[in-house]
Amino acid sequence: MDKVSFLHPEFLLLLALLPIAGVWLYRSRKQQSVTLTLPAVAGLESLVNWKVLLKPYLIVFRLVALALIIIGLARPRTVDVSNQTKTTRGIDIVMAVDLSSSMLAKDLEPNRMEALKKVADRFVDDRPNDRIGIVVYAGEAYTKVPVTTDKSIVKQMLQELNYDPTVDDGTGIGMGLATAVNRLKESKAKSRVIILLTDGINNAGFIEPETAADLAKEYGIKVYTIGLGSNGMAPFPVGYTPDGTLVYRNMKVEIDEKLMKSIAKKTGGKYFRATSNSRLEAIYDEINQMETTEIEELRYYDYEEQFRPFALLALVLLVLEVGLRQTLYRSFI
């Protein structure tokens, strides 16, 4: 009955009148019955048969029929609801990730790189209706994943992000941003966003970050910038031991916050500073809330009328009652 509803539920209030109708019918039956006074009733017990026992139930037939008619008038029906969603404002997002050796610093747990991968993976899960791509950069930049709706590929490539000692080290912020802009400039999406993350200062590449920011602004691409790293000192990798183990040394954290703020402001984005794992999670949650995708939900209701069985059963009971009164009980005392 969970899916049963009534088109005219106000008719159900008439059910409250049935007890009154029952009392009235019972009293009317007694008034219409013929009374025969006898000096004694001995020997009449054998006259009580099934006809006598059945007659009081004719009132029950009528009351049940009335109840069924009232329920039928209320128009019971079952409803099957189906939903269909349609994305009306899609967003294309490119995550530009710094893969320089400093991303192995351990001021976030277990290090900056692993902390970012965990948070970014959840961010992808929270954007089921958008296309996402990945650009990575260090001394040079390249596209890891073009913008795509295949979230499994994006998540797989995120987990494969690691510092590569064979690639020129450094932090080419301008290169990373320009590559991300290049991935989005031909996009037909209503909104295009770059999330640019770095933990250092621009010291590599042949494209200046300001020039790349101008390109993003020209194409109407919004850039959110994230400076990753704690304040003060942090354990940075400075070399390898003979067995290949990284050697760490406390060094001063340097992030060009002035540059990152300038890029965000110029493109209509916002700058964030992530000094801990929890703060990094909060930043991605905030970006997720600011860049919402409009979804149009179409809901279809399929109603199936259920009043016919009630009306049919009421008709059967009324025909049965009238038929019995006009035949079997026509001259019944």
Secondary structure, DSSP 4 states (H G I P E B T S, - for coil): -TTEEESSGGGGGGGGGHHHHHHHHHHHHHHHSPP---S--TT-GGG--HHHHHTTHHHHHHHHHHHHHHHHHT-EEEEEEEEEEEEEE-EEEEEEEE-SGGGG-TTSSS-HHHHHHHHHHHHHHT-TTSEEEEEEESSSEEEEEEEES-HHHHHHHHHT----TTSPPS--HHHHHHHHHHHHTT---SEEEEEEEESS---SSSS-HHHHHHHHHHTT-EEEEEEES-SSEEEEEEEE-TTS-EEEEEEE----HHHHHHHHHHHT--EEEE-SHHHHHHHHHHHHHHSPPEEEEEEEEEEEE-HHHHHHHHHHHHHHHHHHHHTTTTT--
